[in-house]
Each structure stands twice: as structure tokens, then as C-alpha cells.
Amino acid sequence: MNVKDPINLMVYSPAGHGKTVLLGSGVGDARICPMLFLDFESGKMSIKSKIRVVSLDQLKDGSKPTINKIDVVEIHDWEDYEVVGDYLASVEHPYKTIAIDSLSEVNYMNMEGAIENGKRARPSTHDADIAEMQDYLRSYAQMRRLIRFYRDLPLHTIFSASAEIVNDPGAKRERMWPLLNGKLRFEVPGLVDILGYLAVVGEGDELERWLLTQPTDTHEAKDRTEGGKLGSHIVNPTLPKIFDLIYGEEKKHAPAES
């Protein structure tokens, strides 16, 4: 299925801030679902009632999704992303949104694979546990290619990532960025239209979650929508709320183009 004017969004935060809950908040919204959720973190408990786990074989055999459940494919290795990518690119499928949870874990997996390939190629010189520059370069190229591939599908694409405080070479101070290796973390804002940091604000009964969509002194964020439709932040964000702000509520039930 081809989606008109698709969104590509990355949400990042420390563990426990609600990234997976946000990714699962589009259930029942015809603009967003059917959704395909690629899970490498095994962190589905927070949205257990909203999902249906399907295998790669079931996906390829034409499993029939609905808007009332998210189809979750459990990812075990790098090749699984390639299998799903081939399916989405070459088959007439019903999905409107693809979600990848989380790029940080995918990056770890990919880096381990790069080290293993390096050890096989240079068994006498490659350290068994320490990555070499060639490993970093290979992993960087593969991760960048993965993000661009899924971003360029005619679907809404949502990535999640963990967060870390690093020395920002542009701002010359420490700031929060997506947890990704090396320069990839600094290139992510240029690869997506929206980069949001999911913050937890307040405590107790007054606790809220804010999706920061504009950069601050302490956090990286970005909103490339016309006129910055998401504002500086969204209080207690959901995917339908984000879609309302970008597309307008009048398009809430408009079908995607196929």
C-alpha cells in the first residue's frame, strides 16, 4: 500500500519513558493502521493487549492484519530486516506504518556482526572483543543504509532509540542525542523529518510525558513540517495527536492511497 505524504519520525529517550507505548498508541486509527512493528528489544509487555505476533513466514504468506491490532515481527538477526524489507518493497501489502524498536539495539547487533566478520577476515590480527576502525565503518554504512531504506518506503516510518548525553561538537557542550555509534547519532536528524525526545516531566499525580520537537540547550530535536506544526513540544503525545497536528483532524478517517 502507498501512503500519501508519509511521516518519518524518530523518538528517543532513556528506558522507561514510554517509547513503546507511544509507538503502540495508533491502534484503531485508520490513518496509521494496519501497522507492522519490528521488535528487537522484546519490550512488548507495555502494549501486550494491542499486538498480534506474526512470524516471518506468516508475513510472507499474506497474514491479514486489522486496524485493531499491531502486527509484531520478532527480529533475531540482521537478515530478518532484509527479509521484511524485501517483502515491503516487492509485495502488494496492506500496511500503512512500519515501526522499528529500537535502532540502538539494532546498532549493537550490527556492530557485533561487523566484529565477527572482521575476526573471520583477519583471524590472526583482529582482537576477539574490540572493534577496529573497519568494523565501525562497515556498521555505520549498513545502519545508514537500513534507516534510509525504511524511511524511503511509501509508508509512515517510526523509529525508536535510546538516549545518551554526549559532547556535542557543534554546540561545544554536552547534550542529549540518540544512542547510536559514532557520527551516526549526529546524522540522524538529517535522515528523518521529525526527531523527538520523549521526556518525563513532574512526579506523582502530576507526571506528564512531553515530546520535545525543537532543539534546546540540552536535547537535540527537529520538526521539518511546514511551519513547525508540532510546536516546541507535545504534552502526553500519542500517534493520533501527532497526526492531527500534521494533517488536521479532518483527514482522520481518510483512507491511504494504494
C-alpha positions as a LaTeX table, in Angstrom:
\begin{tabular}{lrrr}
\hline
Residue & $x$ (\AA) & $y$ (\AA) & $z$ (\AA) \\
\hline
Met1 & 0.00 & 0.00 & 0.00 \\
Asn2 & 1.23 & 3.50 & $-0.84$ \\
Val3 & 0.62 & 6.24 & 1.74 \\
Lys4 & 0.29 & 9.83 & 0.57 \\
Asp5 & 2.69 & 12.29 & 2.25 \\
Pro6 & 4.09 & 9.74 & 4.72 \\
Ile7 & 5.63 & 10.78 & 8.04 \\
Asn8 & 9.09 & 9.62 & 9.07 \\
Leu9 & 9.70 & 10.07 & 12.77 \\
Met10 & 12.31 & 9.09 & 15.32 \\
Val11 & 11.52 & 9.11 & 19.04 \\
Tyr12 & 14.37 & 8.71 & 21.51 \\
Ser13 & 14.65 & 8.68 & 25.31 \\
Pro14 & 16.09 & 6.68 & 28.20 \\
Ala15 & 14.44 & 3.36 & 29.03 \\
Gly16 & 11.10 & 3.61 & 30.80 \\
His17 & 9.97 & 6.92 & 29.34 \\
Gly18 & 7.24 & 5.32 & 27.22 \\
Lys19 & 8.62 & 4.98 & 23.70 \\
Thr20 & 6.96 & 1.62 & 23.06 \\
Val21 & 3.64 & 2.87 & 24.47 \\
Leu22 & 3.84 & 5.83 & 22.09 \\
Leu23 & 4.55 & 3.53 & 19.14 \\
Gly24 & 1.52 & 1.44 & 20.09 \\
Ser25 & $-0.85$ & 4.38 & 20.54 \\
Gly26 & $-2.11$ & 4.35 & 16.95 \\
Val27 & $-4.22$ & 1.19 & 17.31 \\
Gly28 & $-7.69$ & 1.73 & 15.87 \\
Asp29 & $-6.71$ & 4.82 & 13.86 \\
Ala30 & $-7.28$ & 4.15 & 10.15 \\
Arg31 & $-4.60$ & 6.65 & 9.18 \\
Ile32 & $-1.95$ & 4.64 & 10.99 \\
Cys33 & $-3.05$ & 1.01 & 10.99 \\
Pro34 & $-2.54$ & $-1.65$ & 9.88 \\
Met35 & 0.92 & $-1.24$ & 11.43 \\
Leu36 & 3.89 & $-3.58$ & 11.23 \\
Phe37 & 6.13 & $-3.42$ & 14.30 \\
Leu38 & 9.67 & $-4.85$ & 14.08 \\
Asp39 & 10.69 & $-5.77$ & 17.62 \\
Phe40 & 14.32 & $-6.45$ & 18.56 \\
Glu41 & 14.10 & $-5.34$ & 22.20 \\
Ser42 & 11.46 & $-7.87$ & 23.32 \\
Gly43 & 9.79 & $-4.98$ & 25.08 \\
Lys44 & 6.18 & $-5.63$ & 24.12 \\
Met45 & 4.69 & $-6.05$ & 27.61 \\
Ser46 & 3.59 & $-2.41$ & 27.79 \\
Ile47 & 1.37 & $-2.87$ & 24.70 \\
Lys48 & 0.56 & $-6.58$ & 25.07 \\
Ser49 & $-3.20$ & $-6.16$ & 24.59 \\
Lys50 & $-2.70$ & $-4.21$ & 21.37 \\
Ile51 & $-0.49$ & $-6.61$ & 19.45 \\
Arg52 & $-0.56$ & $-9.82$ & 17.47 \\
Val53 & 2.75 & $-11.63$ & 16.99 \\
Val54 & 3.31 & $-12.97$ & 13.47 \\
Ser55 & 6.25 & $-14.94$ & 12.14 \\
Leu56 & 8.24 & $-14.02$ & 9.06 \\
Asp57 & 6.66 & $-16.99$ & 7.27 \\
Gln58 & 3.16 & $-15.80$ & 8.18 \\
Leu59 & 4.03 & $-12.31$ & 6.98 \\
Lys60 & 5.30 & $-13.57$ & 3.63 \\
Asp61 & 2.28 & $-15.88$ & 3.26 \\
Gly62 & $-0.11$ & $-12.93$ & 3.41 \\
Ser63 & $-1.23$ & $-12.69$ & 7.01 \\
Lys64 & $-4.29$ & $-10.41$ & 7.15 \\
Pro65 & $-3.87$ & $-7.55$ & 9.65 \\
Thr66 & $-6.57$ & $-5.27$ & 11.08 \\
Ile67 & $-6.54$ & $-1.73$ & 12.43 \\
Asn68 & $-7.35$ & $-3.04$ & 15.92 \\
Lys69 & $-4.09$ & $-4.92$ & 16.45 \\
Ile70 & $-0.46$ & $-4.19$ & 15.65 \\
Asp71 & 1.35 & $-6.98$ & 13.83 \\
Val72 & 4.66 & $-7.62$ & 15.64 \\
Val73 & 7.51 & $-9.46$ & 13.96 \\
Glu74 & 10.24 & $-10.52$ & 16.37 \\
Ile75 & 13.67 & $-9.79$ & 14.90 \\
His76 & 16.57 & $-12.11$ & 15.70 \\
Asp77 & 19.33 & $-11.14$ & 13.27 \\
Trp78 & 20.27 & $-8.59$ & 10.62 \\
Glu79 & 18.96 & $-10.76$ & 7.80 \\
Asp80 & 15.44 & $-10.54$ & 9.24 \\
Tyr81 & 15.37 & $-6.81$ & 8.46 \\
Glu82 & 16.35 & $-7.63$ & 4.89 \\
Val83 & 13.56 & $-10.21$ & 4.60 \\
Val84 & 10.95 & $-7.74$ & 5.86 \\
Gly85 & 12.37 & $-5.01$ & 3.64 \\
Asp86 & 12.13 & $-7.20$ & 0.55 \\
Tyr87 & 8.52 & $-8.04$ & 1.45 \\
Leu88 & 7.51 & $-4.40$ & 1.92 \\
Ala89 & 9.27 & $-3.27$ & $-1.25$ \\
Ser90 & 8.12 & $-6.02$ & $-3.61$ \\
Val91 & 4.73 & $-7.27$ & $-2.41$ \\
Glu92 & 1.32 & $-5.59$ & $-2.50$ \\
His93 & 0.73 & $-5.47$ & 1.23 \\
Pro94 & $-1.89$ & $-3.83$ & 3.49 \\
Tyr95 & 0.38 & $-1.96$ & 5.93 \\
Lys96 & 0.35 & 1.82 & 6.34 \\
Thr97 & 3.00 & 2.18 & 9.04 \\
Ile98 & 6.29 & 0.46 & 9.84 \\
Ala99 & 7.84 & 0.83 & 13.32 \\
Ile100 & 11.36 & $-0.27$ & 14.30 \\
Asp101 & 12.09 & $-0.69$ & 18.03 \\
Ser102 & 14.84 & 0.13 & 18.69 \\
Leu103 & 17.63 & 1.42 & 16.49 \\
Ser104 & 20.02 & 1.45 & 19.43 \\
Glu105 & 19.67 & $-2.30$ & 19.89 \\
Val106 & 19.83 & $-2.84$ & 16.13 \\
Asn107 & 23.09 & $-0.85$ & 16.11 \\
Tyr108 & 24.53 & $-3.09$ & 18.86 \\
Met109 & 23.56 & $-6.21$ & 16.93 \\
Asn110 & 25.02 & $-4.86$ & 13.72 \\
Met111 & 28.27 & $-3.87$ & 15.43 \\
Glu112 & 28.66 & $-7.37$ & 16.85 \\
Gly113 & 28.18 & $-8.75$ & 13.34 \\
Ala114 & 30.81 & $-6.38$ & 11.96 \\
Ile115 & 33.29 & $-7.54$ & 14.62 \\
Glu116 & 32.57 & $-11.19$ & 13.81 \\
Asn117 & 33.12 & $-10.53$ & 10.10 \\
Gly118 & 36.37 & $-8.76$ & 10.92 \\
Lys119 & 37.59 & $-11.71$ & 13.00 \\
Arg120 & 36.80 & $-14.12$ & 10.19 \\
Ala121 & 38.58 & $-11.94$ & 7.63 \\
Arg122 & 41.64 & $-11.26$ & 9.84 \\
Pro123 & 41.75 & $-14.08$ & 12.42 \\
Ser124 & 45.42 & $-13.61$ & 13.29 \\
Thr125 & 45.28 & $-9.85$ & 13.91 \\
His126 & 41.70 & $-8.91$ & 14.88 \\
Asp127 & 41.04 & $-8.71$ & 18.62 \\
Ala128 & 38.26 & $-11.06$ & 19.71 \\
Asp129 & 36.31 & $-8.38$ & 21.60 \\
Ile130 & 37.47 & $-4.92$ & 20.48 \\
Ala131 & 36.11 & $-3.27$ & 17.33 \\
Glu132 & 38.54 & $-1.90$ & 14.77 \\
Met133 & 38.04 & 1.14 & 12.57 \\
Gln134 & 36.97 & $-1.04$ & 9.63 \\
Asp135 & 34.26 & $-2.59$ & 11.81 \\
Tyr136 & 32.90 & 0.85 & 12.74 \\
Leu137 & 32.91 & 1.98 & 9.12 \\
Arg138 & 31.13 & $-1.17$ & 7.94 \\
Ser139 & 28.49 & $-0.90$ & 10.66 \\
Tyr140 & 27.99 & 2.82 & 10.00 \\
Ala141 & 27.39 & 2.21 & 6.29 \\
Gln142 & 24.97 & $-0.66$ & 6.93 \\
Met143 & 22.98 & 1.22 & 9.58 \\
Arg144 & 22.70 & 4.32 & 7.42 \\
Arg145 & 21.50 & 2.17 & 4.52 \\
Leu146 & 18.89 & 0.46 & 6.75 \\
Ile147 & 17.47 & 3.77 & 8.02 \\
Arg148 & 17.33 & 5.29 & 4.54 \\
Phe149 & 15.72 & 2.18 & 3.06 \\
Tyr150 & 12.85 & 2.04 & 5.56 \\
Arg151 & 12.48 & 5.82 & 5.56 \\
Asp152 & 12.05 & 5.84 & 1.78 \\
Leu153 & 9.27 & 3.24 & 1.69 \\
Pro154 & 5.85 & 4.74 & 0.79 \\
Leu155 & 4.71 & 4.18 & 4.39 \\
His156 & 4.72 & 6.09 & 7.64 \\
Thr157 & 8.02 & 5.12 & 9.29 \\
Ile158 & 8.66 & 5.38 & 13.02 \\
Phe159 & 11.98 & 4.59 & 14.67 \\
Ser160 & 12.74 & 4.48 & 18.37 \\
Ala161 & 16.14 & 4.76 & 20.04 \\
Ser162 & 17.63 & 5.04 & 23.49 \\
Ala163 & 19.36 & 8.25 & 24.56 \\
Glu164 & 22.73 & 9.33 & 25.90 \\
Ile165 & 24.46 & 12.54 & 26.89 \\
Val166 & 27.46 & 13.24 & 24.66 \\
Asn167 & 29.76 & 16.13 & 23.89 \\
Asp168 & 28.07 & 17.99 & 21.02 \\
Pro169 & 30.83 & 19.16 & 18.65 \\
Gly170 & 28.56 & 21.81 & 17.14 \\
Ala171 & 27.27 & 23.29 & 20.39 \\
Lys172 & 30.56 & 22.62 & 22.22 \\
Arg173 & 28.73 & 21.32 & 25.28 \\
Glu174 & 27.07 & 18.14 & 26.48 \\
Arg175 & 23.60 & 17.45 & 25.10 \\
Met176 & 21.18 & 14.51 & 24.80 \\
Trp177 & 21.29 & 12.63 & 21.49 \\
Pro178 & 20.03 & 9.26 & 20.19 \\
Leu179 & 22.17 & 6.36 & 21.39 \\
Leu180 & 23.91 & 5.33 & 18.19 \\
Asn181 & 27.55 & 4.69 & 17.37 \\
Gly182 & 29.90 & 7.46 & 16.37 \\
Lys183 & 28.87 & 10.06 & 13.84 \\
Leu184 & 25.64 & 8.22 & 13.02 \\
Arg185 & 23.96 & 9.86 & 16.05 \\
Phe186 & 24.75 & 13.30 & 14.64 \\
Glu187 & 23.47 & 12.39 & 11.16 \\
Val188 & 20.10 & 11.03 & 12.31 \\
Pro189 & 18.36 & 14.45 & 12.31 \\
Gly190 & 19.17 & 14.77 & 8.63 \\
Leu191 & 17.70 & 11.33 & 7.86 \\
Val192 & 14.21 & 11.90 & 9.30 \\
Asp193 & 11.63 & 14.67 & 9.14 \\
Ile194 & 10.86 & 14.64 & 12.87 \\
Leu195 & 13.22 & 13.87 & 15.73 \\
Gly196 & 11.53 & 13.95 & 19.13 \\
Tyr197 & 12.91 & 13.49 & 22.63 \\
Leu198 & 10.37 & 11.87 & 24.98 \\
Ala199 & 10.79 & 13.49 & 28.40 \\
Val200 & 9.11 & 12.68 & 31.72 \\
Val201 & 8.06 & 15.89 & 33.48 \\
Gly202 & 6.76 & 16.27 & 37.04 \\
Glu203 & 6.09 & 13.47 & 39.51 \\
Gly204 & 3.31 & 11.55 & 41.21 \\
Asp205 & $-0.19$ & 12.50 & 40.08 \\
Glu206 & 1.22 & 15.42 & 38.08 \\
Leu207 & 3.59 & 13.32 & 35.98 \\
Glu208 & 3.41 & 14.04 & 32.25 \\
Arg209 & 5.30 & 13.00 & 29.17 \\
Trp210 & 6.46 & 15.67 & 26.75 \\
Leu211 & 7.70 & 15.03 & 23.23 \\
Leu212 & 10.25 & 17.77 & 22.60 \\
Thr213 & 10.22 & 18.61 & 18.89 \\
Gln214 & 12.51 & 21.64 & 18.82 \\
Pro215 & 16.17 & 21.66 & 19.88 \\
Thr216 & 17.09 & 23.00 & 23.31 \\
Asp217 & 20.37 & 23.67 & 25.09 \\
Thr218 & 20.25 & 20.14 & 26.49 \\
His219 & 18.39 & 18.00 & 23.91 \\
Glu220 & 18.51 & 17.52 & 20.16 \\
Ala221 & 15.16 & 17.57 & 18.32 \\
Lys222 & 13.73 & 18.64 & 14.98 \\
Asp223 & 10.40 & 19.27 & 13.24 \\
Arg224 & 10.60 & 19.66 & 9.48 \\
Thr225 & 6.85 & 20.00 & 8.94 \\
Glu226 & 5.73 & 23.20 & 7.23 \\
Gly227 & 5.63 & 26.00 & 9.78 \\
Gly228 & 6.69 & 23.64 & 12.58 \\
Lys229 & 3.22 & 22.18 & 13.13 \\
Leu230 & 4.24 & 20.24 & 16.23 \\
Gly231 & 5.32 & 23.33 & 18.14 \\
Ser232 & 8.06 & 23.20 & 20.75 \\
His233 & 6.61 & 20.11 & 22.48 \\
Ile234 & 3.55 & 17.87 & 22.70 \\
Val235 & 2.14 & 17.08 & 26.14 \\
Asn236 & 1.28 & 13.38 & 26.67 \\
Pro237 & 1.85 & 12.57 & 22.99 \\
Thr238 & 0.12 & 9.85 & 21.00 \\
Leu239 & 0.45 & 9.00 & 17.33 \\
Pro240 & $-3.13$ & 10.18 & 16.62 \\
Lys241 & $-2.33$ & 13.51 & 18.31 \\
Ile242 & 0.81 & 13.87 & 16.17 \\
Phe243 & $-1.16$ & 13.02 & 13.02 \\
Asp244 & $-3.88$ & 15.53 & 13.96 \\
Leu245 & $-1.28$ & 18.28 & 14.26 \\
Ile246 & 0.39 & 17.44 & 10.95 \\
Tyr247 & $-2.56$ & 16.54 & 8.76 \\
Gly248 & $-5.52$ & 18.11 & 10.56 \\
Glu249 & $-8.35$ & 16.21 & 12.20 \\
Glu250 & $-10.48$ & 16.39 & 9.07 \\
Lys251 & $-8.24$ & 13.77 & 7.48 \\
Lys252 & $-8.52$ & 11.40 & 10.41 \\
His253 & $-10.56$ & 8.78 & 8.58 \\
Ala254 & $-9.28$ & 9.39 & 5.08 \\
Pro255 & $-8.02$ & 6.12 & 3.53 \\
Ala256 & $-4.44$ & 5.81 & 2.37 \\
Glu257 & $-3.84$ & 5.72 & $-1.36$ \\
Ser258 & $-2.97$ & 2.42 & $-2.90$ \\
\hline
\end{tabular}
